Amino acid sequence: MANTKSAQKMVRKLEKRTMVNGARRSRMRTFVRKVEDAITAGDAEAAQSAFRNAQPEIMRAAQKGILHKNTASRKVSRLASRVKAIA
């Protein structure tokens, strides 16, 4: 347990930040899952639409520090190539 006032405050801040980051990560994964489900189903139109919605979510996660920017770019690139393959 934190001993000083400032350390206690940092623990409180960390708990809040962890909740926010978890929500952002979950939201991003949901958008990615929708694209992957559409790809698996072979629905090119739905996959394209879901990808257009997922791309800004992935990049926003990178901007907020949930993902590294190169990781986000790689995810977008791989999803784009998979969407293009079924189109």
Stockholm file with secondary structure:
# STOCKHOLM 1.0

chainA/1-87         MANTKSAQKMVRKLEKRTMVNGARRSRMRTFVRKVEDAITAGDAEAAQSAFRNAQPEIMRAAQKGILHKNTASRKVSRLASRVKAIA
#=GR chainA/1-87 SS CCCSHHHHHHHHHHHHHHHHHHHHHHHHHHHHHHHHHHHHHTCHHHHHHHHHHHHHHHHHHHHTTSSCHHHHHHHHHHHHHHHHHHC
#=GC SS_cons        CCCSHHHHHHHHHHHHHHHHHHHHHHHHHHHHHHHHHHHHHTCHHHHHHHHHHHHHHHHHHHHTTSSCHHHHHHHHHHHHHHHHHHC
//
